[in-house]
Amino acid sequence: MNAGGQWRRSAIGLLILLSITAVQWLHHPPEIAASGSSLQALIDHADPGAKIVIPSGSYTGPIRIAKTISLIAEQDATVTVTNESEEPAISITADDVSIVGITVNDESMKEAPSVLVEGDRVLLKGLSIATGSDGIQLRGTQGGKVDSSSITWGASDRTKIFQRGNGIDLFEAHAAELRGNSIVAMYDGIYMENSDDTLVAANTIRHSRYGVHCMYTKGTVVQDNIGSMNITGAMIMSVQEVIVERNEFAKQNENVNSQGILLYDAHHSILRNNITEGNRVGLYIEQSASNTIENNEMINNFTGLQLLSSEGNIIQHNSFIGNVNDAGARSSSGNEIKENFWDSFQGIDATGDGSSDIPYAVNPFFETLVKKKPVFQLFFQSPGMVFLEGLYQSQRSDWARDEAPLLLPLPSIADPSSGTANGLTGILGTCMLIGAGSLLFAMRRRDR
């Protein structure tokens, strides 16, 4: 073989080897171990697609990420980024960036958020953020994820709630997934504006203004969240096709405007299998139409349901238990309300179908009076107010009413096995009764 042929073979072999190496690199980007206090320098020198593993230590912000990389804290490491600038502690403008397991100390009050995301499909997982602003902002993005992170107000505890930032703040950020996060003492826990198709799941939000706040969104899903000691658990405003399900909102009662769940200007949405307990108002619905509200539990609230200027909604199979006032309604006659359980209502079931033949009508007297004279709230359920309410029968045909209220409680959402358990208890009780009867019968025969 001549020298030219050997050279061509060597060149082809080298080219194949380089191609294989390139493919392997794309599928398994090299890991780079970070060191020193300048994380920014390491990011700047990393190739796109690099995975940077960060050992325990303290690093200085701000950090800017303008290329597709992954920043991952070493296993069992404590990696802290401290930022004292007016800029975000971490800002991300590239797509497909991942940041995992990092603590962010950014406690000075300022306009910029602690973490700013402007790239698509960014993953933030396992972050711990102490902020003096918004914890995380997503701006104009697609497919962002915030997972298993904690966000707390890090500035002075004396800061008024309206001066604080939001935990997670979305604006024109679509198809985001916010899952398993813990948010404490922020303005709004999770705020979404003009951000469609967002999943908000299994988050815990406490001591904030609104736990979850939707504004001008479509296709949002709010499920399996827990909110407590907020002013309002979920504020669902000016939305279309939103699903709110399997959430628990308790003890939203420290403000005159406190509600477990509030629907305002909500349309074609579904509210189901939620529990609101110990709130000033369990479920508040105003200027909302064509929604389905079913299988929810309003327990031990001051008012279970407040319905104002709403029509065309289906309200069925809900339970109202232990509320001071089951419901209040005004200008809301055009709703389909049926087969709910109201523990304060005593009906008659002549047909034996489990629902009352007498409808449950919500007297609007108190709601109408309070609208004109708010000071009369002080006389709620006083003997005189109850007497006047009983006399009020004006336009009774326009009152909101449950046409077929249930006479027995529905199975509890909190204990799906309650129906089975109750059945087993009944069987056990029957067996014990039969056994006791047999014993007494045998004893009587023995005495003879």
N, C-alpha and C positions, 0 to 999 in steps of 0.2 A: 504494500500500500504506500502511495507517495505521501510526502509531507503535507500537501494541500488537503488530502482526504482526512488525514489524522486531525488536522487543525479544525476542519469543519465538524467532525464528530465531537471533539472536545468542546467546541463552542455550543453545539446543540445540547450536549449533556449538561453544561453549565447553565444554559437557559432553562432547561427542564427543572434543575435543582432550585434555581431562583424562583421559578413559578410555584413549585410545591411549598417552598418556605413562605412565600407571600400569602398563599391560601391559608396555611397554618397560622400565620400571624393574624390574619383577619378574623379567624374563628377563635383564636386564643391569644388576645393581645398580651404583650409582655407586662409583667408586674414590676413596678418600680417602688422600692422602699424609700419613703420620705425620711428626711432627717433635717435637723436644724430648725430655726424659727421661721424661715422664709418659705412658706408653702406656695406663695405666689410664684417664686422663681422656678420651683419644680414644675408647676402647672405650665408656665410659659415655655419651658424647654421640653415638655412631654410631647410625643407625637399624637396626632388624633387617634382615638381608639384605645389609648393607654389606660391601664388600671393602676392607680396609685394607692398603695397600701400605706397607711399612716400609723406609725407607732405612737405609744402614749407620749403625751407632752402638751405644752401650751404653744399656740401659734397665734400670730398677730394678723388681724384683718385691717383693712378690707381685702377680700379675695374676689377676683373677677375671673369668670370662666367663659371663654369665647370659642372653645373647641369641644368636640365630643370626647369626653373622658369620664372615668369613674374615680371618685374619691371615696375610699372605704377605710374605716378605722380598723386597725389590726384587731384580731379576735381578743376579747377581754381587755382591750386597751381603753384608756380614758383620753380622748382627743378633744382638746378645748380650743376654740377659736374665739379670741377676745377682740372686740372692736370698740374703739373709742372715737371713731371718726363720725362725720355726719352722713357718710355713705352707708349703703347696706353692708352688713358684715360679709354676706356672700351674694354676689349677683351673677346670674346665669343668662347668657344670651344665645348659647348654642343649643342645638337639638340633641336629644338622646343622651343627656348627661345624667349620671347617678351620683348621689351623695348619701352615704350610709354610715350611721353610728357616731355622728359628730355632735359635740356640745357647743352651743353658740351663746356666749355672754355678750349681750349688746344692750345694756341696761339704761343708757342715757336717753332721755326723751328727745325725739327729733321727728322730722317729716318722713325720712326714708325708712322702709321696712328693714327688718333684720335679714330676711332672705327675699331676694327679688328674682322671680323666674319670668323670663321673656322668650324662652325656647320651648319647642314642642317636645312632648313625650319625656319630660324630665321626671326622674324618680327621686323623692326625698323620703328616706326611710330611717326610722330609729333616731331621729334628731331630738335634742333636748335644747329648747330655746328659752332664754330669759330675755325679755324684750322691753324696751321703752317706747315702742312704736307698734306697727302691725308686725305680727310674728312672721308670716309668710304671705307674700303677694304673688298671684299669678296674673299676668297681664297679656291679653291677646294671644293666648296659647291654645294648643290642642293636646288632649290626652295626657295631661300632667297627673302625677300621683303623689299624694302625701300619706304615708303609711306609718302607723305605730310610733308617732312622734308626740312629744309633750311641749306645750307652749304655756308659759306663765308670764304674768306681769312682773317685770324685774325692777322697775323704778319704785319710787316711794309708795308705800301702802296708803298714804294720805291723798294720793292723786284721785280726783273725782272720777267716777266711772265714765262720764262723757268726755274726759280728757284722754282716755286710754285708746289704744289701737285695737283692731280686730285680731283674733287669733290666726285665722286663715281667711284671706280676702281675695275674692275672684272678681275680675272685671273683663268681660268679653273673653273668658277662658272656658272653652267648651270641652265636653266629654272628659272632664276631670274625675278622678276617683279619690275621695278623702275617706280613709278607713282606719279605724282603730286608734284614733288620736285622743289625747287628754288635754283639755284646755281649761285654764282656771284664771278667773279674775281679769278678764279682758272686756272690751266694750261689747262687741258681738263675738261669740265663739267662732262661728263660721258664717261668713257673709258672701252672698253670690248676687251679682248684678249683671244683667244681660249675658248670662252664662248658661247655656243650654246643655241638657243631657248629662248632668252631673250626678254622680253617685255619692251620697253622704251616708256612711254606714258604720255602725258600731263605735261611734265616738262618745266620749263622756265630757260634758261641759257643765261647769259649776261657777257660781258667783260672778256671772257676767250679765250684761243687759239682756240680749236675746241669745239663746243657745244656738239656734239655726235660723238664719234670716235670708229668705229668698225675695229678690226684687226683679221683676221683668224677666223671669226665666220660663223655659218650656222644657218639659220632659225630665225635670229633676226628680230623683228618687231619694227620699229621706227615710232610712229604715234602721231599726235596731239601735237607736241612739238613746242615751240616758242624759237627762238634764235635771239639775236640782239647784234650788236657791238662786235661780236667775229671775229677772223681772218677767220674762216670757220664755217658755221653753222653745217653741217653734213659731216664728213669725213668717207666714206664707202670704205674700202680698203681690198683687198684680201679676198673676201667673196663669199658665195654661198647662194642662195635662201633667200635673205634678202628682206623685204618689207619696203619701206619708203613712208608713205602716210599721207596726211592732215597736214603736218607741214608748219610753216611759218618761213622763215629765211630772216631777213631784215638787211640792213646796215652793211654787212660784206664787208667793202670797204677800211679799213685803212692800208692795206698791199698789196704789189704787188702780193701776193699769195692768196688773199682773194676770196672765192667762197661762194655762198649760199649752194649748195650741190656739193660734189665732189665724183664721182665714179672712183675708180682706181683698176684695176684687179678685177672687180666685174662681176659675172656670174650668169645667171638664176635668176635674181632678178627683182623686180617690183618697179617702182618709179611712183607714181600717186597722183593726187590731192594735190600737194604741191604748195606753193607760195614762190617765191624768188624775193625780191624787194629791189632795191637800193644797190645791191652788185657790186663788180668789175666784177665778172662773176656769172651769175645766176646759170647755170648748167654746170659743167665741167666733161667731160667723157674721160677717157684715158685707153687704153689697156683693154677695157671691152667688153664682147661679150655675146650675147644671153639674153639680158635684155629687158624688156618692159618699155618704158617711155611714159606715156600717161596722158592727162588731167591735165597737170601742167601749171602754169602761171609764166612767166619770165617777170617782169615788172620793167621798169626804171633802169635796170642794165647798166653797161658800155658795157658788152657783154652778150647777152642773153644765147647763147649756144656755148660752145667750145668743139669740137669733135676731138680727136687725136688718131690715131692708134687703132681705134675701129671698129668692124664689127659684123654683124649678130644681131644688135639691132633693135627693132621696136620702132620708135619714131613717135607718132601719136596723133592728137587731142590736141596738146599743143598750148598755146597762147604766142606770143612774141609781147609785147606792150611797146612802149616808150623807148626801149633800144637804146643806142647810136649806137651800132653795133648789128644787130640781131644775127649773128652767124659767127663763124670761124671754119674751118675744114681742117684737113690735114691727108692724108693716111687713109681715112675713107669712102671709096666708097661703101662698101658692107653692107650697112644698109638699112632697109625698112623705109623710111621717107615719110609720107603722111598725108594729111588733117590736117596740122597745119595752124594756122593763123599768118601771118607775116605782121605787120601793115605798114612796109615800102615797101611791094611788090605790084605792080600794074599788075594784070593779066587780062586775057580775058576769059569769061565764055560764049562760044557760045552755049553750050548745056543746060544751065540753071539749072545745078545740084548743084550750089553753090561753086564749086571748079574751079580753073583756068585750062584752057587747055594748058597753058604754064607752065612748071615746074619752081620752084624757085631753082636756083643753087647757092651754097655757094662757092664763089671764094676763092681759097686757097692762092692767091698771098701774101697777107699781113702776114698770118701765116707762110708761108715758108720763107719770107724775114726776119721776126723777129727772127725766129729760128737761122738763120745764123748770123744776125746782130741785137742783142737785142736793140741797141741804136735807131734803126729806129722806135721804139714804139712812140718816140717823134713826129713823123710825121703822126700819125694815122689820117685819114680822112682829111689831108691837101689837097689842090687842086692838087698838084703834085702827091701825093700818089693815089688819086682817079683816076687821069688821067692814071697813069701806070697800076692800077688795071683793068681799062676798056680795056686797050690794051692786057692784059694777057689772052690768050685763050689756053694755052698749056694743052694737055691731058684733055680736057673738059669732055670727057666721064667718067673720073675717079672722077669727083667732087662729093661731097655729094650734093644730090638734093632732094627736096620735089616734088614728081611727080604730086601731086594734091593739091596744097596749097589752103586753104579756102579763100574766098574773103570777108566773113563777120565774125566778132568776135564770139567766142564761149561764152556761158553763163559763167559769172564769178563764180569762186569757192567761193569767199568771200561773194557773195550774191546769194545763190541758187534760190531765188525767182525773180531774175532779169528778167528771161524770161517771167514769169507771169506778173511782173510789167510792162515790156515793152509792153506786149500784152494789158494790161489794159489801158496803156497810149495811145496806138494806137487807141483803141476803143473809149476812151474819146475824143481824138482829132478828130476822124471821126464824132462823135456826135456833137461836137462843130462846126465843119465845115458845117455839114448839117443844124444845127440851124442857123448859120450866113447866109447861103445861102437862107434859107427860109425867114429870116427877111428882107434881101435885096430885095427878090422877092416881098414880101408883100408891102414894101415901094414903090417900083417902080409902082406897080399896083395902090396904093393910089395916087401917083403923077399924074397918068393919069386921 
